[in-house]
Amino acid sequence: MQAKVKAHTNIALIKYWGKRNEQLFLPTNNSISITLDRFYTTTSVTFQEGLTADQFMLDGKEIQGMELQKIKTFLDLIRNKANKQLFAIVESVNNVPTAAGFASSASGYAALAAAASKAIGLNLNEEELSIIARQGSGSASRSVYGGYVEWQKGEKEDGTDSYATQIMPADKWDLSILSVMVEAKEKKVLSREGMKRTVNTSSFYQAWLDTIDEDLIAARQGIKNRDFELLGTVLERNALKMHATTLASNPPFLYWTGATVDVMHEVEALREEGILSYFTIDAGPNVKVICQPKDETIVKERLEQLNCVQQIFVCHPGPGVEYL
Ligand SMILES: O=C(O)C[C@@](O)(CF)CCOP(=O)(O)OP(=O)(O)O
């Protein structure tokens, strides 16, 4: 019983930044993302009689320890749902340069959820798949779909109403997403830890929650009306608010470096010249700059001129889970 799947990573425009339930990966607020065309994970899963334990190969290397344990725990979800006690061989290849500042957990768990459920004989619909992927990594719930996606936080304590749905397919609106690499060092505070500390200690966290709905409304409208200025303005504001919460945490922390801020200022300068571009930043120093395809070349050239910029990866909206 085998299946092979390709799932793409995504970039959040309205951030998932906090859980109300750690065990079930239930978020405090809805989030909105774009699934990207360029970076993806390909995963094959083979459930096999006779295996006495799960095996996990990542980029050709056998993985042991904590990472293997996470895969086993995740496969238990699938086994329980299918009521089958079979072990599996999981082989994943990440086409997500870790240096690119994208979390491969989103594409990784979306691909694993789809390949494992298919291989064990479950025919899940996209919402059911999103619910399973969410329990590997929250942002993976969004990579089930292509294009513009919203993850509804849900209200139920069992998480059965916390899954993503597609707002608009990738081919309905082309945007350029430039992933600007300023440094490739491992980030000190991983997003899981970062959001946990913020929820538990940040004096700005309630303000984040109090203003998230207006951001979601504006982002939905911006996408549906293909209004780039509206979407860009709100995604940049939302990223800044997310990072403001980390400054008011205890202990405080900041993902940015001087290079991060230099890129932010260059984006602002481009806008003042009438070249619409907006930035968003996740749990690290690298910056994602979003512009319209007509401005992609000039924006890329201007950012490349900054000494602090090491590399720029250009992406566009991409597809959801693909069964190979
Ligand atoms: O992607 C976003 O909405 C915003 C972030 O990237 C950070 F800026 C959070 C991603 O968190 P994730 O890695 O999914 O956490 P997990 O559920 O603890 O695995």
The ligand as a Tripos MOL2 file, in Angstrom:
@<TRIPOS>MOLECULE
LIG
   19    18     1     0     0
SMALL
NO_CHARGES

@<TRIPOS>ATOM
      1 O1          2.9820   30.7360    8.8750 O.co2     1 LIG1
      2 C1          2.4070   31.5510    9.6740 C.2       1 LIG1
      3 O2          1.1700   31.7330    9.7050 O.co2     1 LIG1
      4 C2          3.2460   32.3810   10.6280 C.3       1 LIG1
      5 C3          4.5050   31.6620   11.1540 C.3       1 LIG1
      6 O3          5.2340   31.1760   10.0400 O.3       1 LIG1
      7 C4          5.4300   32.5200   11.9540 C.3       1 LIG1
      8 F1          5.6100   33.6830   11.5200 F         1 LIG1
      9 C5          4.0920   30.5890   12.1180 C.3       1 LIG1
     10 C6          4.1990   29.1990   11.5660 C.3       1 LIG1
     11 O4          4.0490   28.3320   12.6500 O.3       1 LIG1
     12 P1          4.1920   26.7470   12.4760 P.3       1 LIG1
     13 O5          5.5930   26.4080   12.0640 O.co2     1 LIG1
     14 O6          3.1090   26.2280   11.5740 O.co2     1 LIG1
     15 O7          3.9360   26.3180   13.9830 O.3       1 LIG1
     16 P2          3.4860   24.8820   14.5580 P.3       1 LIG1
     17 O8          1.9870   24.7740   14.3960 O.co2     1 LIG1
     18 O9          3.8690   24.9480   16.0150 O.co2     1 LIG1
     19 O10         4.2350   23.8330   13.7860 O.co2     1 LIG1
@<TRIPOS>BOND
     1     1     2 2
     2     2     3 1
     3     2     4 1
     4     4     5 1
     5     5     6 1
     6     5     7 1
     7     5     9 1
     8     7     8 1
     9     9    10 1
    10    10    11 1
    11    11    12 1
    12    12    13 2
    13    12    14 1
    14    12    15 1
    15    15    16 1
    16    16    17 2
    17    16    18 1
    18    16    19 1
@<TRIPOS>SUBSTRUCTURE
     1 LIG1         1 GROUP 0 **** ****
